[in-house]
């Protein structure tokens, strides 16, 4: 009778491990119920999902690099994975504003006198 208790406890432990890695809690419970202590080992061998990894990285204050999509610190000046500047590329509006500012500088008219 003690083996039945071990099997049920294994099912709950496998469910907790499997759910903590971003997978279905119910699937972990079923694996633990069918395989018993071996189900706990199988749950330990399961990988974390991409969503669970992304949530953990965001909780640590990390953001994805716009070039290589690896998670880096928000204040990073250079991505340690691809070696590029992690600042997002300028938008069309930012490029247009930069072009207008350069035209103003070349026209020789002071900025406060522009229409």
Steps between C-alpha positions, in 0.01 A plus 500: 500500500793734559589484129163657414586797722842529332331493157253777590767718660716448189212620285468825696877557506526440126208738442666773707832463320340484155276800570792701635681458170217659305324180392155370583453409865248233402742334255762479774245348734405235243864415431566472873190289551587259219875469561519568875850592622628471142248774410678735740827429319331562165361831628847601618637424153242718325619836368352836584280653233604811309224700665623403847855602409379833359289573808794428730732721294251790503458462876878543531488823298629354174375588152551323166772638274333636182768337284559150642197463736716385795404648837733774624496754782289808424795738556742308274693713250614201292335160468740234636359242258515680163720801588257756357339808651175382661320829431214432261546630147347845446145514373396676181372794705831536685693493171266763353546727804877458478491594130291810576745604773791465258316716244451771763868498586604532136252777425672738741172616654496487882274236646278748688425690177381195309128493417 
